[in-house]
Amino acid sequence: MTQYVVKVLITAALIVAVSEVSKRSMFLGGLLASLLLVSFLALLWLYLDTKDTGKVAALSTSIFWMVLPSLVFFLALPALMKMKFSFALSFGLATTLILASYGATVVILKKCGVNL
């Protein structure tokens, strides 16, 4: 249980750090967020919990394939806000687009013989 609490606290602290740094510098906040902290932590926690490098490699491969469709969100959100949509609507539409992109990517990868 202690290990679980430590994981949650470290993960939450990093997310808060990105938010706080972003208030002062968009560049530094973006840089910190772009380090794929969630992916790093997920890979680290998975290895520490299982010691299974095969699972870590499989998760890393899945993350690789899901990076491209995730970029849709970061392109769509500012574009929608520039079109004068509210933040909430822009965020919702960008989220819908990313989910559709994930779905399309999974279908395309399956047709290409890549199983995630």
PEVENCOR-V697133 format. One record per backbone hydrogen bond with DSSP energy under -1.0 kcal/mol. CO is the residue of the C=O (numbers start at 1). NH is the residue of the N-H. E is the energy in kcal/mol with one decimal. If there is no record, write none. Layout:
BEGIN
CO|NH|E ; CO|NH|E
END
This chain:
BEGIN
1|5|-2.1 ; 2|6|-2.5 ; 3|7|-2.4 ; 4|8|-2.4 ; 5|9|-2.6 ; 6|10|-2.6 ; 7|11|-2.6 ; 8|12|-2.8 ; 9|13|-2.5 ; 10|14|-2.0 ; 11|15|-1.8 ; 12|16|-2.6 ; 13|17|-2.4 ; 14|18|-2.1 ; 15|19|-2.0 ; 16|20|-2.8 ; 17|21|-2.9 ; 18|22|-2.2 ; 21|24|-1.0 ; 21|25|-2.6 ; 25|29|-2.5 ; 26|30|-2.8 ; 27|31|-2.7 ; 28|32|-2.7 ; 29|33|-2.6 ; 30|34|-2.3 ; 33|36|-1.1 ; 36|40|-3.0 ; 37|41|-2.8 ; 38|42|-2.8 ; 39|43|-2.7 ; 40|44|-2.6 ; 41|45|-3.5 ; 42|46|-2.5 ; 43|47|-2.3 ; 44|48|-2.8 ; 45|49|-2.4 ; 46|50|-2.4 ; 47|51|-3.0 ; 52|56|-1.8 ; 53|57|-2.6 ; 54|58|-2.3 ; 55|59|-2.6 ; 56|60|-2.5 ; 57|61|-2.3 ; 58|62|-2.3 ; 59|63|-2.6 ; 60|64|-2.3 ; 61|65|-2.1 ; 62|66|-1.5 ; 66|70|-1.3 ; 67|71|-1.2 ; 69|72|-1.1 ; 71|75|-1.3 ; 72|76|-3.0 ; 73|77|-2.8 ; 75|79|-1.2 ; 76|80|-2.9 ; 77|81|-2.1 ; 78|82|-2.2 ; 79|83|-1.0 ; 80|85|-1.9 ; 81|84|-1.6 ; 86|90|-2.8 ; 87|91|-3.2 ; 88|92|-2.4 ; 89|93|-2.9 ; 90|94|-2.7 ; 91|95|-2.2 ; 92|96|-2.2 ; 93|97|-2.5 ; 94|98|-2.2 ; 95|99|-2.3 ; 96|100|-2.2 ; 97|101|-2.4 ; 98|102|-2.7 ; 99|103|-2.4 ; 100|104|-2.7 ; 101|105|-2.5 ; 102|106|-2.4 ; 103|107|-2.1 ; 104|108|-2.7 ; 105|109|-3.0 ; 106|110|-2.3 ; 107|111|-2.0 ; 108|112|-1.3 ; 109|114|-3.2 ; 110|113|-1.5
END
